[in-house]
Amino acid sequence: MISFYSYLLLFFFFTVGLVIGSFLNCLIYRTKVGKSFFKGRSYCPKCKHFLSWFDLIPVLSYLQLAGKCRYCREPISRQYLLVELAVGILFAASAAIMEPSIVFFASFSLFNLFSLFYYWFIISVLAVIFVYDFLYYIIPDEAVFLAILATAGFHASRFFYEFFLTSNANFELMINPLLASVFAFSFFLTVFLVSAGKWMGFGDVKYAALMGLVLGFPDIAVGLFLSFFLGAIIGLSMIALKRKEISSEIPFGPFLVSGTIAAMFFGKDIIFIYLGI
């Protein structure tokens, strides 16, 4: 039975995610317009009026303002609300699913907390990639390379932590994700070259390297399958509804991110169910 304190902790993690989601919205907008997201006050992108602290409360401000700027009454993109909620939910879910010892007050170490912070960082980067590619059809190199460095550092830290505890050098902790990264990158690069860049952009190829490094084997297989499956279903649905033409460009990044997150959370379970069937 889940205790009241576990629910309280999950709500706290959810709130942290809301705040981070609000920051990511700012980061996405300022990156696109070429402004620093560390300097200057937040402002309305329509009327440029500086926003007060009570305009910036995640979710609540959007609802209180009915999705409109307090000063010019122009509509505020639903992106802001959806990103905040999505990151909040994913922060809480990642704690409950991937580091349950923290949430349910079981025996845990500082490395569990370090791992949770890593998952939160990756979720944040993936959220930026999802939205940026969805809006602008570009996967930012800075986001991909930063996440690759963070993930490589995480795997190295996990290797040395286990070695410190057991004196056993488990090189699979580093080799497995590296091979998965090479496999995913090579597969996407082949598709990119064969299609001369018509089926996917090179940003997707670079993201594949990150995807393999994050998931490792066998989860990378789940992530790739879900990405292509979601892409095919949604792409065909949009064509059937005449929202897109067959020749239209559809950003693949959001599907790759969705497949990555699903595999992070449920990859092993999906494989177990498939093998069980």
C-alpha positions as CSV (number, residue, x, y, z in Angstrom):
1,M,0.0,0.0,0.0
2,I,1.3,3.4,-1.0
3,S,1.8,5.7,2.0
4,F,0.6,9.3,2.2
5,Y,4.3,10.4,2.2
6,S,4.9,8.6,-1.1
7,Y,2.0,10.5,-2.7
8,L,3.4,13.7,-1.2
9,L,6.8,13.1,-2.6
10,L,5.4,12.2,-6.1
11,F,3.4,15.5,-6.0
12,F,6.6,17.3,-5.1
13,F,8.4,15.7,-8.1
14,F,5.5,16.6,-10.3
15,T,5.7,20.2,-9.1
16,V,9.5,20.2,-9.9
17,G,8.6,19.0,-13.3
18,L,6.1,21.8,-13.9
19,V,8.8,24.4,-13.0
20,I,11.4,22.8,-15.3
21,G,8.8,22.5,-18.0
22,S,8.1,26.3,-17.7
23,F,11.9,26.9,-18.0
24,L,12.1,24.6,-21.1
25,N,9.3,26.6,-22.8
26,C,11.4,29.7,-22.3
27,L,14.5,28.0,-23.5
28,I,12.8,26.7,-26.7
29,Y,11.5,30.2,-27.6
30,R,14.7,32.1,-26.8
31,T,16.8,29.5,-28.6
32,K,14.7,30.1,-31.7
33,V,14.9,33.9,-31.6
34,G,18.6,33.8,-30.7
35,K,18.4,35.3,-27.2
36,S,20.0,34.1,-24.0
37,F,17.7,32.2,-21.7
38,F,19.8,33.1,-18.6
39,K,19.5,36.9,-19.0
40,G,16.5,39.2,-19.0
41,R,12.9,38.9,-17.7
42,S,10.3,36.8,-19.4
43,Y,7.9,38.7,-21.7
44,C,4.9,38.1,-23.9
45,P,6.1,37.1,-27.4
46,K,3.2,39.1,-28.9
47,C,3.1,42.4,-27.1
48,K,6.6,42.2,-25.5
49,H,5.2,43.3,-22.1
50,F,7.4,42.0,-19.2
51,L,5.6,39.4,-17.2
52,S,5.2,39.5,-13.4
53,W,5.8,36.5,-11.2
54,F,2.1,35.8,-10.9
55,D,2.0,35.4,-14.7
56,L,4.6,32.7,-14.6
57,I,3.1,30.2,-12.2
58,P,3.2,26.9,-14.1
59,V,-0.3,25.7,-15.3
60,L,-2.2,27.9,-12.8
61,S,-1.4,31.1,-14.5
62,Y,-2.4,29.7,-17.9
63,L,-5.7,28.5,-16.5
64,Q,-6.4,31.7,-14.5
65,L,-5.8,33.8,-17.6
66,A,-7.9,31.4,-19.8
67,G,-5.0,31.0,-22.1
68,K,-4.6,34.7,-23.0
69,C,-2.0,37.3,-22.2
70,R,-3.0,39.5,-19.3
71,Y,-1.8,42.6,-21.1
72,C,-2.7,42.3,-24.8
73,R,-5.3,39.5,-24.5
74,E,-3.7,37.6,-27.4
75,P,-3.9,33.8,-27.1
76,I,-1.1,32.0,-25.4
77,S,0.1,28.8,-27.2
78,R,-1.2,25.6,-25.6
79,Q,2.4,24.4,-26.0
80,Y,3.2,26.1,-22.7
81,L,0.5,24.3,-20.8
82,L,1.2,20.9,-22.4
83,V,5.0,21.0,-22.0
84,E,4.6,21.9,-18.3
85,L,2.1,19.1,-17.7
86,A,4.0,16.5,-19.7
87,V,7.4,17.2,-18.0
88,G,5.7,17.2,-14.6
89,I,4.0,13.9,-15.2
90,L,7.2,12.4,-16.6
91,F,9.3,13.6,-13.6
92,A,6.9,11.9,-11.2
93,A,6.6,8.8,-13.3
94,S,10.3,8.4,-13.7
95,A,10.8,8.4,-10.0
96,A,8.0,5.9,-9.4
97,I,9.0,3.5,-12.2
98,M,12.8,3.8,-12.5
99,E,13.8,4.7,-9.0
100,P,11.0,3.4,-6.8
101,S,13.2,3.0,-3.8
102,I,13.2,6.8,-3.4
103,V,9.5,7.2,-3.7
104,F,8.6,4.3,-1.4
105,F,11.3,4.9,1.2
106,A,13.0,1.5,0.6
107,S,16.7,1.1,1.0
108,F,18.5,3.4,-1.5
109,S,21.8,5.1,-2.0
110,L,22.9,8.5,-3.2
111,F,23.5,6.9,-6.5
112,N,19.8,6.3,-6.8
113,L,19.2,10.0,-6.4
114,F,22.0,10.7,-8.9
115,S,20.3,8.4,-11.4
116,L,17.0,10.1,-10.9
117,F,18.6,13.5,-11.7
118,Y,20.1,12.0,-14.8
119,Y,16.6,10.7,-15.9
120,W,15.2,14.1,-15.3
121,F,17.9,15.7,-17.4
122,I,17.3,13.3,-20.3
123,I,13.6,13.8,-20.1
124,S,14.1,17.6,-20.2
125,V,16.4,17.4,-23.2
126,L,14.0,15.0,-25.0
127,A,11.1,17.5,-24.3
128,V,13.1,20.3,-26.0
129,I,13.9,18.0,-29.0
130,F,10.2,16.9,-29.3
131,V,8.8,20.5,-29.3
132,Y,11.6,22.1,-31.3
133,D,11.4,19.5,-34.1
134,F,7.6,19.6,-34.1
135,L,7.5,23.3,-34.4
136,Y,10.6,24.1,-36.6
137,Y,11.5,20.7,-38.2
138,I,15.0,20.9,-36.7
139,I,16.6,18.7,-34.0
140,P,19.1,21.1,-32.2
141,D,22.6,19.7,-32.3
142,E,23.4,21.3,-28.9
143,A,20.6,19.3,-27.2
144,V,21.7,16.0,-28.8
145,F,25.4,16.4,-28.1
146,L,24.9,17.6,-24.5
147,A,22.6,14.6,-23.8
148,I,25.2,12.2,-25.3
149,L,27.9,13.6,-23.0
150,A,25.6,13.4,-20.0
151,T,24.6,9.8,-20.9
152,A,28.2,8.7,-21.4
153,G,29.1,10.2,-18.1
154,F,26.2,8.4,-16.4
155,H,27.2,5.0,-17.8
156,A,30.8,5.6,-16.7
157,S,29.7,6.6,-13.2
158,R,27.5,3.5,-12.9
159,F,30.4,1.4,-14.0
160,F,32.8,2.8,-11.4
161,Y,30.1,2.8,-8.7
162,E,29.5,-0.9,-9.2
163,F,33.2,-1.6,-9.3
164,F,33.6,0.3,-6.0
165,L,30.9,-1.8,-4.4
166,T,31.8,-5.2,-5.8
167,S,35.3,-4.9,-7.1
168,N,33.9,-6.5,-10.3
169,A,34.6,-4.7,-13.6
170,N,31.3,-5.1,-15.4
171,F,32.3,-3.6,-18.8
172,E,28.9,-4.5,-20.2
173,L,27.5,-1.4,-18.5
174,M,29.5,0.7,-21.0
175,I,29.8,-1.6,-24.0
176,N,26.1,-2.5,-24.3
177,P,24.8,1.1,-24.7
178,L,27.8,1.9,-27.0
179,L,27.0,-0.9,-29.3
180,A,23.3,0.0,-29.3
181,S,24.3,3.6,-30.2
182,V,26.5,2.4,-33.1
183,F,23.8,0.1,-34.3
184,A,21.0,2.8,-34.3
185,F,23.3,5.4,-35.8
186,S,24.4,3.0,-38.6
187,F,20.9,1.9,-39.4
188,F,19.6,5.5,-39.6
189,L,22.7,6.6,-41.6
190,T,22.0,3.8,-44.1
191,V,18.4,4.9,-44.5
192,F,19.6,8.6,-44.9
193,L,22.1,7.7,-47.6
194,V,19.9,5.3,-49.5
195,S,17.1,7.9,-49.6
196,A,19.5,10.8,-50.2
197,G,17.9,12.5,-47.2
198,K,14.3,12.3,-48.5
199,W,13.1,9.8,-45.8
200,M,14.7,11.5,-42.8
201,G,17.0,14.3,-41.9
202,F,20.5,14.0,-40.7
203,G,19.3,15.4,-37.3
204,D,17.4,12.1,-36.9
205,V,20.6,10.2,-37.6
206,K,22.5,12.0,-34.9
207,Y,19.5,11.6,-32.5
208,A,19.7,7.8,-33.2
209,A,23.2,7.7,-31.6
210,L,21.7,9.3,-28.5
211,M,18.7,7.0,-28.5
212,G,20.9,3.9,-28.6
213,L,23.2,5.2,-25.9
214,V,20.3,6.0,-23.6
215,L,18.4,2.7,-24.1
216,G,21.0,0.1,-24.8
217,F,20.1,-3.4,-25.9
218,P,17.4,-4.8,-26.0
219,D,15.4,-1.6,-25.3
220,I,16.7,0.1,-28.4
221,A,14.7,-2.4,-30.5
222,V,11.6,-1.5,-28.6
223,G,12.2,2.2,-29.0
224,L,12.9,2.0,-32.7
225,F,9.8,-0.2,-33.3
226,L,7.5,2.1,-31.4
227,S,9.0,5.2,-33.2
228,F,8.4,3.8,-36.7
229,F,5.0,2.4,-35.7
230,L,3.8,5.7,-34.2
231,G,5.2,7.6,-37.2
232,A,3.4,5.3,-39.7
233,I,0.1,5.3,-37.9
234,I,0.0,9.1,-37.3
235,G,1.4,9.9,-40.7
236,L,-1.2,7.7,-42.6
237,S,-4.0,9.1,-40.4
238,M,-3.0,12.7,-41.3
239,I,-2.9,11.8,-45.0
240,A,-6.3,10.0,-44.7
241,L,-7.8,13.1,-43.0
242,K,-6.2,15.3,-45.8
243,R,-4.1,17.2,-43.2
244,K,-1.0,16.2,-45.1
245,E,0.0,15.0,-48.6
246,I,2.0,11.9,-49.3
247,S,4.9,14.2,-50.4
248,S,4.6,16.4,-47.2
249,E,7.4,16.6,-44.8
250,I,6.5,15.2,-41.3
251,P,9.1,15.7,-38.5
252,F,10.2,12.3,-37.2
253,G,11.8,13.7,-34.0
254,P,8.6,13.7,-31.9
255,F,8.1,10.0,-32.8
256,L,11.7,9.1,-31.9
257,V,11.4,10.9,-28.6
258,S,8.0,9.2,-27.9
259,G,9.6,5.8,-28.7
260,T,12.6,6.6,-26.5
261,I,10.6,7.6,-23.5
262,A,8.2,4.6,-23.8
263,A,11.2,2.2,-24.0
264,M,12.9,3.9,-21.1
265,F,9.8,3.3,-18.9
266,F,8.4,0.1,-20.3
267,G,11.0,-1.5,-22.6
268,K,11.7,-4.6,-20.5
269,D,8.0,-5.1,-19.8
270,I,7.1,-4.9,-23.5
271,I,9.8,-7.4,-24.4
272,F,8.6,-9.7,-21.6
273,I,5.0,-9.5,-22.8
274,Y,6.1,-10.1,-26.4
275,L,8.2,-13.1,-25.6
276,G,5.5,-14.4,-23.3
277,I,3.0,-14.3,-26.1
